[in-house]
Amino acid sequence: MMAHGAWRRLRADRVAMVSLAVVMAFLLMVVLSASGLIVADWEDEVGVNYAPPSFVGSATVAAAPEAARQALPDNPFDPLADDLAQLRAQAGEGGAAAGAARRATLPFGGDKWGHDVIKKTIKGGETSIVIGLVAALLAVSLGSLFGALSGYWGGVVDDFFNWFYSIFTAIPSVLMILAVAAVLQQKGVLTIVLILGLTGWTGPYRLIRAEYLKHKAREYVLAADAIGASHWRKMFGHIFPNVSHVALVQLSILVVGFIKAEVILSFLGFGVPVGVVSWGSMLNEAQNELILGRWWQLTAAAVAMALLVTAFSLFTDALRDALDPKVKT
């Protein structure tokens, strides 16, 4: 009944439904990209280096250095002069052929290797979104488990988890992330997931613990105890379904935070390895491109990330209100 009422309230919120549609579109993009149905050729060098967007027009390529080099007089005493001239001619023909095969402009521009930026953005979104989702799932799972044990049992168990929680919260989050990254050392998507998941469980823990402290003394739990239900069944069969909305909201909040955290890790040098693209690695590359006036990779990655983060944040706010048990159906 509560789930039905929550969905009815959520469906009545137009902003929430539009945000949900945007989030689902991004998730569909991730599935299609991961399966290879789209952007499987994102690494193809289809454009010239730093190919501008089509609506900007092709860039003017200065040919003066090449012309000046060819105009230099040959050294008549150089025994390799003829061979060098032949090699230069072959290199010129090869460069001309490669230039003809590459496009001068791309719909949304190209990077320094000539990769299509829009395809690279979609592929990078696959990596960033997967990192955000899996890391958030790990953090919420740990936080929910620790919070359930601490809130249900209390006593020494509660003291231990509170001590553990205090250690993690006493250290600034950035330093904690760097400490875990230094321990794991090896770069990779799994490493980033572990870094974020193992440092992000404190928020869900605090909220789930508070809910368990409140629910374990309620009538339905006492009734389950009276009929001989096991502790495990009372914890996860009776109490958790009534506090699961807290875990769900925390999950959606952490997804947004972890997608942004992946960008920070890429800037700090703990991001994805070479050969793997993400929105963070794209923004890391773009900081050097801006010096050359190449703004399209930064714009593509930033707009895609801002659109997803905004939609996810708005949906999270609406979901929190819809799942609030104080709201009458």
Residue pairs with C-beta under 8 A, 6 or more apart in sequence:
1 329
2 323
2 325
2 329
4 329
5 327
5 329
6 245
6 322
6 323
7 322
8 329
9 321
9 322
9 327
9 329
10 16
10 17
10 20
10 318
10 319
10 322
11 17
13 318
13 321
13 322
15 314
15 318
16 314
16 315
16 318
16 319
16 322
18 311
19 310
19 311
19 312
19 314
19 315
19 318
20 311
20 315
22 307
22 308
22 311
23 308
23 311
23 312
23 315
26 125
26 129
26 308
26 311
27 129
29 38
29 122
29 125
29 126
30 125
30 126
30 129
30 130
32 38
33 39
33 122
33 123
33 125
33 126
34 126
34 130
38 122
39 119
39 122
39 123
41 119
42 115
42 116
42 119
42 120
42 122
42 123
42 277
43 115
44 115
44 116
45 102
45 113
45 114
45 115
46 102
46 103
46 106
46 110
46 114
46 115
46 116
47 102
47 103
47 104
47 105
47 106
47 110
47 114
47 115
47 116
48 59
48 61
48 99
48 102
48 103
48 104
48 110
48 114
49 110
49 112
49 113
49 114
50 59
50 109
50 110
50 111
50 112
50 289
50 292
50 294
51 59
51 102
51 103
51 104
51 105
51 106
51 109
51 110
51 114
52 58
52 59
52 105
52 106
52 109
52 294
52 296
53 105
53 106
53 107
53 108
53 109
53 296
54 105
54 106
54 107
56 105
56 109
57 105
58 104
58 105
59 104
70 88
74 81
74 85
75 81
78 84
102 114
106 116
106 117
106 118
107 116
107 118
108 116
108 117
108 118
108 121
108 296
108 300
109 117
109 294
109 296
109 297
109 300
110 116
110 117
111 117
111 120
111 285
111 289
111 297
112 285
112 289
112 294
117 296
117 297
117 300
118 300
120 277
120 282
120 297
120 300
121 279
121 282
121 300
121 301
121 304
123 277
124 277
124 278
124 279
124 281
124 282
124 301
125 279
125 304
125 308
127 189
127 272
127 276
127 277
127 278
127 279
128 259
128 262
128 263
128 278
128 279
128 280
128 305
129 259
129 308
130 189
131 189
131 192
131 193
131 196
131 258
131 259
131 262
131 278
132 254
132 255
132 256
132 258
132 259
132 262
133 255
134 193
134 197
135 192
135 193
135 195
135 196
135 197
135 200
135 254
135 258
136 196
136 197
136 200
136 251
136 252
136 254
136 255
136 257
136 258
137 197
137 251
138 193
138 194
138 196
138 197
138 198
138 201
139 196
139 197
139 198
139 199
139 200
139 201
139 203
139 204
139 254
139 258
140 201
140 204
140 247
140 250
140 251
140 254
142 197
142 198
142 201
142 204
142 205
143 201
143 202
143 203
143 204
143 205
143 206
143 207
143 208
143 247
143 250
144 204
144 205
144 208
144 240
144 247
146 161
146 164
146 165
146 201
146 205
146 208
146 209
147 161
147 204
147 205
147 206
147 207
147 208
147 209
147 210
147 211
147 212
148 208
148 209
148 212
148 235
148 236
148 239
148 240
149 157
149 161
149 235
150 157
150 158
150 160
150 161
150 162
150 205
150 209
150 212
151 158
151 208
151 209
151 210
151 211
151 212
151 213
151 216
152 212
152 216
152 231
152 234
152 235
152 239
154 213
158 209
161 205
161 209
165 202
165 205
165 206
168 176
168 199
168 201
168 202
169 202
171 179
173 199
174 264
176 199
177 195
177 196
177 199
177 261
177 265
177 270
178 268
178 270
180 194
180 195
180 198
180 199
181 191
181 195
181 265
181 268
181 270
184 191
184 194
184 195
187 270
187 271
187 272
187 273
188 272
188 273
188 276
189 272
189 276
191 270
192 262
192 265
192 270
192 271
192 272
195 265
195 270
196 258
196 261
196 262
200 254
200 257
200 258
203 250
203 253
203 254
204 246
204 247
204 250
204 254
207 246
207 250
208 243
208 246
208 247
211 239
211 242
211 243
211 246
212 235
212 239
212 243
215 221
215 239
215 242
215 243
216 234
216 239
220 238
221 234
221 238
221 239
224 233
224 234
224 238
225 234
229 237
229 238
245 323
245 324
245 325
248 319
248 323
249 316
249 319
249 320
249 323
252 312
252 315
252 316
252 319
253 316
255 312
256 309
256 312
256 313
256 316
259 279
259 305
259 308
259 309
260 305
260 309
262 271
262 278
262 279
262 280
263 279
263 280
263 283
263 305
264 280
265 271
265 280
266 272
266 278
266 280
266 281
266 283
266 284
267 280
267 283
267 284
271 278
271 280
271 281
271 284
272 278
272 280
272 281
279 301
279 304
279 305
282 297
282 298
282 300
282 301
283 298
283 301
283 302
285 297
286 294
286 295
286 297
286 298
286 301
287 298
289 295
289 297
289 298
290 298
321 327
